[in-house]
Every structure is written in C-alpha cells, then in structure tokens.
Amino acid sequence: MQTKSTNWVSLLTLVIIATSIVFLFLLVLLLAIASVMDLFNQNGDPAAGMISATAFGFVLLLLLACG
C-alpha cells in the first residue's frame, strides 16, 4: 500500500538547486558578454579578454551540461 505524501525536503532542495543553476548561468552569460564586448571595444589587452571570454564560455558549457 502506497501513501501519497510529498517529500518537502527534496522538493525544496530541488527548487533551491534549480534556482542556483539559473542564477549562475545568467551570471556567467553576462560576464561572457561583457568580456567579449571589451575584446571588441579594444578597452584592454586582447589576450586577457580572449582568455576570460574562453574561460567564461567553458564555464557556461559546463553549466549547460550539468543543468
């Protein structure tokens, strides 16, 4: 016999983790856009801009794969 009880702890954990993933995804996306814009505006060193854009893109791909 199975009862219909909702496990609120796991549901709350799922909501918190999903919200965190979305927040981190948006943060990495904004940082990647900012670093690419700096790269094309020539406000800084091109190598540093490209390294940071590549790093943020890699983190973005990791978040997509894990999410």
QUILIN-V329235 format. One line per field, one symbol per residue. phi: phi as a letter, one per 40 degrees, with the letter a starting at -180 (. if undefined). psi: psi as a letter, one per 30 degrees, with the letter a starting at -180 (. if undefined). burial: b if it has 16 or more other ideal C-beta (glycine too) atoms within 10 Angstrom, else e. A space follows every 50 residues. Layout:
phi->???
psi->???
burial->???
//
This chain:
phi->.bccbccccccccccccccccccccccccccccccccccccfcacccccc ccccccccccccccccc
psi->kklikkjfeeeeeeeeeeeeeeeeeeeeeeeeeeeeeeeffhfakeeeee eeeeeeeeeeeeeeef.
burial->eeeeeeeeeeeeeeeeeeeeeeeebeebeebbeebbebbeeeeeeeeebe ebbeebeebbeebeeee
//
